[in-house]
Amino acid sequence: MNTAAVRFLRRLATGVDKAGARYRPYSDAALRVSVGVVFAWFGVLKFLPGVSPAEDIATRCMAVLSFGLVPADVTRPLLACMETGIGVGLITGWLLRTVLTVFFVHMAGVFAALLIAPDVVWTDGSPLIPTMEGQYIIKNIVLVAACLTVATRLPSPRHAGPRQARAGAHVPATAARTDPAGPVTFPADPVTYPADPVTDPADPVTVPAPQDGETDPGYEVLRFRS
């Protein structure tokens, strides 16, 4: 390969690595906000009658899931408020745990449409050839995976402060493992113990002679250390 082309590819790879390193601290927030923008956008469209391509199938599925308790004219604005609220929550990070809970419940209802309305989401009843409405539903797999990633980045309620728990701010792994009672500190200077003198085992230890009244004979007893 041409030397100039090799140098260009190396510089390009180096530039990509540097750009990735700069982007990495913001990747979690970028993922969360991008999903929020998509949800808020599609939610606003549902406020306008006949604009959203998923309006008909959403109304039909809501009627089935609610056992006909939710009228069709209420379904559209209800879904619009739900999706817009989810989008705003993901963008801002407010009440993120509640927002993600509502999101996953909503996604369960969305994917239920694949079973509730097979004549609308599959071409000729084939589960391998989705219609435009079916593709509209299946692409939500990407959004579910993205929000699962966002959920795994949430700090533990035990270690996060009130603001972090509400906003879902990312806490580094080292901070998440810190004992809330505070780290254990050790003295800077090690404790020094006096050295134990080495005694020559050959040196005898002289035991004083017994006092008056003792039965032992009065002589020196030599004791050796073992």
C-alpha positions as CSV (number, residue, x, y, z in Angstrom):
1,M,0.0,0.0,0.0
2,N,1.1,3.5,-0.7
3,T,3.1,5.1,2.2
4,A,1.1,8.3,2.1
5,A,-2.2,6.3,2.3
6,V,-0.8,4.3,5.3
7,R,0.1,7.6,7.1
8,F,-3.3,9.0,6.3
9,L,-5.1,5.9,7.7
10,R,-3.0,6.1,10.9
11,R,-3.7,9.7,11.4
12,L,-7.4,9.1,10.8
13,A,-7.4,6.2,13.4
14,T,-5.6,8.5,15.9
15,G,-8.1,11.2,15.3
16,V,-11.0,8.8,15.8
17,D,-9.5,7.6,19.1
18,K,-9.0,11.2,20.3
19,A,-12.6,12.1,19.4
20,G,-13.9,9.0,21.1
21,A,-12.0,9.8,24.2
22,R,-13.5,13.4,24.3
23,Y,-17.0,12.1,23.6
24,R,-16.9,9.2,26.2
25,P,-17.7,11.4,29.3
26,Y,-20.8,12.7,27.5
27,S,-21.9,9.4,25.9
28,D,-24.5,8.5,28.5
29,A,-26.2,11.9,28.5
30,A,-26.1,12.0,24.7
31,L,-27.8,8.6,24.5
32,R,-30.5,9.7,27.0
33,V,-31.2,13.0,25.3
34,S,-31.4,11.5,21.8
35,V,-34.0,9.0,22.9
36,G,-35.9,11.8,24.6
37,V,-35.9,13.9,21.5
38,V,-37.3,11.1,19.4
39,F,-40.1,10.4,22.0
40,A,-41.0,14.0,22.5
41,W,-41.1,14.6,18.7
42,F,-43.4,11.6,18.1
43,G,-45.5,12.5,21.1
44,V,-46.2,16.0,19.9
45,L,-47.3,14.6,16.5
46,K,-50.0,12.6,18.2
47,F,-51.6,15.9,19.5
48,L,-52.4,16.6,15.8
49,P,-55.3,14.4,14.5
50,G,-54.3,12.4,11.4
51,V,-50.6,13.4,11.4
52,S,-49.0,10.4,13.2
53,P,-48.8,7.3,11.1
54,A,-49.2,5.1,14.2
55,E,-52.4,6.8,15.3
56,D,-54.9,4.2,14.1
57,I,-53.0,1.1,15.4
58,A,-52.3,2.8,18.7
59,T,-56.0,3.6,19.1
60,R,-56.9,0.0,18.3
61,C,-54.4,-1.6,20.6
62,M,-55.4,0.8,23.5
63,A,-59.0,-0.2,23.1
64,V,-58.0,-3.9,23.4
65,L,-55.6,-3.5,26.3
66,S,-58.1,-1.3,28.2
67,F,-60.9,-3.7,27.5
68,G,-62.8,-0.9,25.8
69,L,-62.7,1.3,28.9
70,V,-60.7,4.1,27.2
71,P,-62.7,5.8,24.4
72,A,-60.9,6.3,21.0
73,D,-61.1,10.1,21.3
74,V,-59.3,9.9,24.6
75,T,-56.6,7.4,23.5
76,R,-54.7,9.8,21.1
77,P,-54.3,12.7,23.5
78,L,-53.5,10.3,26.4
79,L,-50.7,8.6,24.4
80,A,-49.5,12.1,23.2
81,C,-49.1,13.3,26.8
82,M,-47.4,10.0,27.8
83,E,-44.9,10.0,25.0
84,T,-44.2,13.8,25.3
85,G,-43.7,13.4,29.1
86,I,-41.3,10.5,28.6
87,G,-39.4,12.6,26.1
88,V,-39.1,15.6,28.3
89,G,-38.1,13.5,31.3
90,L,-35.3,11.8,29.3
91,I,-34.1,15.1,27.9
92,T,-34.0,16.9,31.3
93,G,-33.2,13.9,33.5
94,W,-36.0,14.9,35.9
95,L,-37.6,12.0,37.8
96,L,-35.6,9.6,35.6
97,R,-36.5,6.4,37.5
98,T,-40.2,7.2,37.2
99,V,-39.8,8.1,33.5
100,L,-38.0,4.9,32.7
101,T,-40.7,2.9,34.4
102,V,-43.4,4.5,32.4
103,F,-41.3,4.1,29.3
104,F,-41.0,0.3,29.7
105,V,-44.7,-0.1,30.5
106,H,-45.4,1.9,27.4
107,M,-43.1,-0.3,25.3
108,A,-44.8,-3.4,26.5
109,G,-48.1,-2.1,25.1
110,V,-46.4,-1.1,21.9
111,F,-45.0,-4.5,21.2
112,A,-48.3,-6.1,22.2
113,A,-49.6,-4.6,18.9
114,L,-47.6,-7.3,17.0
115,L,-50.0,-9.9,18.5
116,I,-53.2,-7.8,18.8
117,A,-53.2,-6.5,15.2
118,P,-51.3,-9.1,13.0
119,D,-53.3,-8.1,10.0
120,V,-51.9,-4.6,10.2
121,V,-48.3,-5.2,11.2
122,W,-47.5,-8.3,9.0
123,T,-47.7,-8.6,5.2
124,D,-50.0,-11.5,4.3
125,G,-49.7,-12.8,7.8
126,S,-46.0,-13.6,7.5
127,P,-44.0,-12.7,10.7
128,L,-40.9,-12.1,8.6
129,I,-42.3,-9.3,6.4
130,P,-43.6,-6.4,8.4
131,T,-45.7,-3.7,7.0
132,M,-44.8,0.0,7.4
133,E,-46.7,0.0,10.7
134,G,-44.9,-3.2,11.8
135,Q,-41.5,-1.6,11.0
136,Y,-42.6,1.4,13.0
137,I,-43.1,-0.8,16.0
138,I,-40.0,-3.1,15.5
139,K,-37.6,-0.2,15.4
140,N,-38.5,0.4,19.0
141,I,-36.1,-2.4,19.9
142,V,-33.3,0.1,19.5
143,L,-35.0,2.6,21.9
144,V,-35.6,-0.2,24.5
145,A,-31.9,-1.2,24.4
146,A,-30.9,2.5,24.7
147,C,-33.1,3.0,27.8
148,L,-31.8,-0.2,29.3
149,T,-28.3,1.3,29.0
150,V,-29.5,4.5,30.6
151,A,-31.1,2.5,33.5
152,T,-27.9,0.7,34.2
153,R,-26.1,4.0,34.6
154,L,-28.4,5.2,37.3
155,P,-26.7,5.6,40.7
156,S,-27.8,3.5,43.6
157,P,-30.3,5.3,45.9
158,R,-28.1,4.4,48.9
159,H,-25.1,6.3,47.6
160,A,-26.6,9.0,45.5
161,G,-27.6,12.4,46.9
162,P,-31.1,13.8,46.5
163,R,-30.2,15.7,43.4
164,Q,-28.4,12.8,41.8
165,A,-31.2,10.4,42.5
166,R,-33.7,12.8,40.9
167,A,-31.6,13.7,37.9
168,G,-30.1,10.2,37.4
169,A,-26.6,11.7,37.2
170,H,-23.9,9.2,36.6
171,V,-21.8,8.3,39.6
172,P,-18.3,6.9,39.0
173,A,-17.8,3.3,40.1
174,T,-15.3,4.3,42.7
175,A,-17.8,6.8,44.3
176,A,-20.6,4.2,44.2
177,R,-18.5,1.8,46.3
178,T,-17.5,4.4,49.0
179,D,-18.9,3.6,52.4
180,P,-21.4,6.4,53.3
181,A,-20.0,6.5,56.8
182,G,-16.7,7.7,55.4
183,P,-13.4,6.0,54.4
184,V,-11.2,4.3,57.0
185,T,-8.0,6.3,57.6
186,F,-4.8,4.8,58.8
187,P,-2.0,6.7,60.5
188,A,0.7,7.9,58.2
189,D,3.6,6.8,60.3
190,P,3.8,3.0,60.9
191,V,3.8,1.8,64.5
192,T,7.4,0.7,65.4
193,Y,7.8,-2.0,67.9
194,P,11.1,-2.4,69.8
195,A,13.3,-5.2,68.6
196,D,13.4,-8.3,70.7
197,P,17.0,-8.7,71.8
198,V,18.6,-11.9,70.8
199,T,20.0,-13.8,73.8
200,D,22.7,-16.3,73.3
201,P,21.3,-19.6,74.5
202,A,24.7,-20.5,75.8
203,D,24.5,-17.8,78.5
204,P,23.4,-19.2,81.8
205,V,20.8,-17.5,83.9
206,T,21.8,-17.4,87.6
207,V,19.1,-18.1,90.0
208,P,19.7,-16.6,93.5
209,A,20.2,-18.9,96.4
210,P,17.1,-19.8,98.4
211,Q,16.3,-17.8,101.5
212,D,16.2,-19.1,105.0
213,G,13.6,-21.6,105.7
214,E,13.5,-23.0,102.1
215,T,14.2,-26.6,101.6
216,D,16.2,-26.3,98.4
217,P,20.0,-26.6,99.0
218,G,21.9,-23.4,98.7
219,Y,23.6,-23.6,95.4
220,E,23.3,-21.8,92.0
221,V,20.9,-23.4,89.5
222,L,21.9,-22.8,86.0
223,R,19.0,-22.5,83.5
224,F,19.6,-22.4,79.8
225,R,17.2,-21.1,77.2
226,S,16.1,-23.7,74.7
